[in-house]
Amino acid sequence: MNFGLSEEQEMIVKTVRDFVETEIYPHENEVERTGIVPRELGENIKSKCIDLGFFACNFPEAVGGAGLDHLTFTLVERELGRGSLGLTVYFGRPSGILMACEGEQRDKYLIPAVRGEKFDALAITEPDAGSDMRGMKCAARPDGTDWVLNGTKHFISHADIADFIIVFAATGEETTFKGPKKKITAFLVDRDTPGFEIRKGYESVSHRGYHNSILTFTDCRLPASQVLGEVHKGFEIANRWLSGTRLTVAATCVGRARRAFDLALAYAAERKQFGKPIGANQGVSFKLADMITEIDAAEWMTLAAAWRLDQGLPSNREISSAKLFATEMLASVTDEAIQIFGGMGLMDDLPLARFWRDARVERIWDGTSEIHRHIISRDLLRPFGA
């Protein structure tokens, strides 16, 4: 692994960071206050991202994307992590699973998503099936050449701004040596499809302005052309295309932690108590030392996992390790940053209280910390037959 960035990567990092600081930061306080991102503002961010040539930069050039490798795209996500998620969602990164589109699906969904003409959202989680994808109750049954979908999804991120949803549903059952397991199929569902409703989700303390939604399907009829990939192969599609989202979580946590650290470091150097900067006291300076050590470790774990993806090496364990460590690191760093600021750290004048609240969900979505510990330990023990 080359530990230095290329000239192109340095340029990309600077461009994205400048974009976040000029186009995202100025609107964060208002989004935090109202919990809303005006669609006009979101469209303006999207338009400027397209002009920069960064929209769908995670997609290959063959379909109109910028064709960034996993490592470079992870650097982009790290810089975007410095800004409010409710705003940076418009810095479009469509779901990589759309690369599974075939035939007319490419013209109807993939290409418009890459061009910024349509937004997608991903629907897996249900009230009774979160990490247990095989336990989902939302089901589709065949009816002639169509499928009829019934059930509920919740915690569906940015579905409120999506033009179509990638929905995973149970479409059968198979017998395995561990007992019966549901077969899963992915569907492409337009938001105006009869029998499909997108409702307001729960009020979350994390990432205000970035909304979750509840989706309900009532005899929602879908033609066979709306199946993404193969029937009953949704689990395989998810495993192939969605691991990258966990790297995104790790990378954005690193970016947000560095922003919090930068604030704490400057304050520790400037704030004086008892005639000297508070950073001169070991009680503060040791916090800074621990914070930067954890941030650096999380960053290198994340970049190393991305590098392994680019090399075609096994990376599931490394991705889970990066996601686990980076999300728990962010919780620690934001908490310590507030401690360094004291009471001011909890005031709305600073973004630290927001970072602190935003950090909490990172250990839950895209696989809880417990799920990732399970993935890591299973990978370690598998060679021993355990």
Residue pairs with C-beta under 8 A, 6 or more apart in sequence:
1 304
1 307
5 13
5 75
8 72
9 71
9 72
9 75
12 68
12 72
12 75
12 76
13 75
13 76
13 79
15 52
15 54
16 54
16 75
16 76
16 79
16 80
17 79
17 82
19 48
19 49
19 52
19 54
19 91
20 79
20 80
20 82
20 83
20 88
21 82
23 45
23 48
24 45
24 82
24 83
24 84
24 87
24 88
25 83
27 37
27 41
27 84
27 87
28 83
28 84
28 87
28 351
28 354
29 348
31 37
31 84
31 86
31 87
31 208
31 209
32 84
32 208
32 209
32 348
32 354
34 209
35 203
35 208
35 209
36 209
37 86
37 87
37 90
37 209
39 161
41 87
42 87
42 89
42 90
42 161
43 90
45 87
45 88
45 90
45 91
46 55
46 90
46 91
46 92
46 116
47 116
49 55
49 90
49 91
49 92
49 116
50 92
50 115
50 116
53 66
54 66
54 76
54 91
55 91
55 92
55 114
55 115
55 116
56 64
56 65
56 66
56 92
56 93
56 94
56 113
56 114
56 115
56 116
57 65
57 66
57 67
57 68
57 73
57 76
57 93
58 65
58 66
58 68
58 73
58 93
58 94
58 96
58 244
59 65
59 66
59 67
59 94
59 96
59 99
59 114
60 67
60 99
61 67
63 99
63 106
63 110
63 111
63 114
64 111
64 114
64 115
65 114
68 76
69 310
70 244
70 247
70 306
70 307
70 309
70 310
71 303
71 306
71 307
71 310
73 306
74 247
74 248
74 251
74 302
74 303
74 306
75 251
75 303
77 93
77 247
77 248
77 251
77 252
77 255
78 251
78 252
78 254
78 255
78 299
78 302
79 255
80 88
80 91
80 252
80 255
81 251
81 252
81 253
81 254
81 255
81 256
82 255
82 256
82 258
82 259
84 207
84 209
84 210
85 207
85 209
85 210
85 252
85 358
86 207
86 208
86 209
86 210
86 211
87 209
89 158
89 161
89 210
92 113
92 116
92 119
93 248
94 113
94 114
94 119
94 120
95 120
95 122
95 166
95 241
95 242
95 245
96 241
96 242
96 244
97 122
97 166
97 186
97 228
97 237
97 238
97 241
97 242
98 109
98 110
98 113
98 120
98 166
99 110
99 241
100 186
100 228
100 229
100 237
100 241
101 109
101 110
101 188
101 228
103 225
104 225
105 188
105 225
105 228
108 188
109 118
109 120
109 164
109 188
112 118
112 163
113 119
113 120
118 163
118 164
119 158
119 161
119 162
119 163
120 162
120 163
120 164
120 165
120 166
121 156
121 157
121 158
121 159
121 161
121 162
121 164
121 165
121 166
121 213
122 156
122 157
122 165
122 166
122 242
123 153
123 156
123 159
123 165
123 166
123 167
123 168
123 215
124 133
124 136
124 153
124 168
124 238
125 153
125 154
125 155
125 156
126 136
126 137
126 138
126 151
126 152
126 153
126 154
127 152
127 154
128 135
128 137
129 135
129 136
129 137
130 155
131 367
131 368
131 371
133 168
133 184
133 235
133 238
134 181
134 182
134 184
134 235
135 182
136 151
136 168
136 169
136 170
136 182
136 184
137 151
137 152
137 170
138 149
138 150
138 151
138 152
138 153
138 167
138 168
138 169
138 170
138 217
139 149
139 150
139 151
139 169
139 170
139 171
140 147
140 148
140 149
140 150
140 169
140 170
140 171
140 185
140 187
140 222
141 147
141 148
141 171
142 148
142 171
143 221
145 223
145 224
146 221
146 222
146 223
146 224
147 171
147 185
147 187
147 221
147 222
147 223
147 224
147 226
147 227
148 219
148 220
148 221
148 222
149 167
149 169
149 187
149 189
149 195
149 196
149 217
149 219
149 220
149 221
149 222
150 217
150 218
150 219
150 220
151 169
151 216
151 217
152 214
152 215
152 216
152 217
153 167
153 214
153 215
154 201
154 202
154 212
154 213
154 214
154 215
155 201
155 202
155 212
155 365
156 165
156 201
156 212
156 213
156 214
156 215
157 210
157 211
157 212
157 365
158 210
158 211
159 165
159 198
159 211
159 212
159 213
159 215
160 198
160 200
160 211
160 213
162 191
162 198
163 190
163 191
164 188
164 189
164 190
164 191
165 188
165 189
165 191
165 198
165 215
166 186
166 187
166 188
166 189
166 228
167 186
167 187
167 188
167 189
167 215
167 217
168 184
168 185
168 186
168 187
168 234
168 238
169 184
169 185
169 187
169 234
170 182
170 183
170 184
171 183
171 184
171 185
171 231
171 232
171 234
172 182
172 183
172 232
173 180
173 181
173 182
173 183
174 180
174 181
174 182
174 183
183 232
183 234
183 235
184 232
184 234
184 235
184 238
185 227
185 229
185 230
185 231
185 232
185 233
185 234
186 227
186 228
186 229
186 234
186 237
186 238
187 222
187 226
187 227
187 228
188 226
188 227
188 228
189 196
189 217
189 220
189 222
189 226
190 196
191 198
193 220
193 221
193 222
194 220
194 221
195 217
195 218
195 219
195 220
195 221
196 215
196 216
196 217
196 220
197 215
197 216
197 218
198 213
198 214
198 215
199 213
199 214
199 215
199 216
200 211
200 213
200 214
201 211
201 212
201 213
201 214
202 212
204 212
204 361
205 357
205 360
206 357
206 358
206 359
206 360
206 361
207 358
207 361
208 354
228 234
228 237
229 236
229 237
243 315
243 316
243 319
244 309
245 366
246 319
246 320
246 322
246 323
246 366
246 367
246 372
247 302
247 305
247 306
247 309
247 319
247 322
247 323
248 366
249 323
249 326
249 327
249 362
249 365
249 366
250 298
250 301
250 302
250 305
250 319
250 322
250 323
250 325
250 326
250 327
251 302
251 306
251 326
253 298
253 326
253 327
253 329
253 330
253 359
253 362
254 295
254 298
254 299
254 302
254 326
254 329
254 330
256 330
256 334
256 355
256 358
256 359
257 291
257 294
257 295
257 298
257 326
257 329
257 330
257 333
257 334
258 295
259 351
259 355
260 333
260 334
260 337
260 352
260 355
261 288
261 291
261 292
261 295
261 333
261 337
263 337
263 341
263 350
263 351
263 352
264 287
264 288
264 291
264 336
264 337
264 340
264 341
265 279
265 288
267 278
267 340
267 341
268 277
268 278
268 279
268 284
268 285
268 288
268 340
269 277
269 279
270 277
271 277
271 278
271 279
272 278
278 284
278 340
279 285
279 288
284 340
287 336
287 339
287 340
288 340
290 336
291 332
291 333
291 336
291 337
294 329
294 332
294 333
295 329
295 333
297 325
297 329
298 322
298 325
298 326
298 329
298 330
301 318
301 321
301 322
301 325
301 326
302 322
302 326
304 318
304 322
305 315
305 318
305 319
305 321
305 322
308 314
308 315
308 318
309 315
309 319
316 375
316 379
317 375
317 376
317 379
317 380
320 367
320 372
320 375
320 376
320 379
321 372
321 376
323 366
323 367
323 372
324 369
324 372
324 373
324 376
326 362
327 359
327 362
327 363
327 369
328 363
328 369
330 355
330 359
330 362
331 359
331 360
331 362
331 363
334 352
334 355
334 356
334 359
335 356
337 345
337 352
337 355
338 345
338 346
338 352
338 353
338 356
339 345
341 350
341 352
344 350
345 352
345 353
346 352
346 353
347 353
363 369
367 375
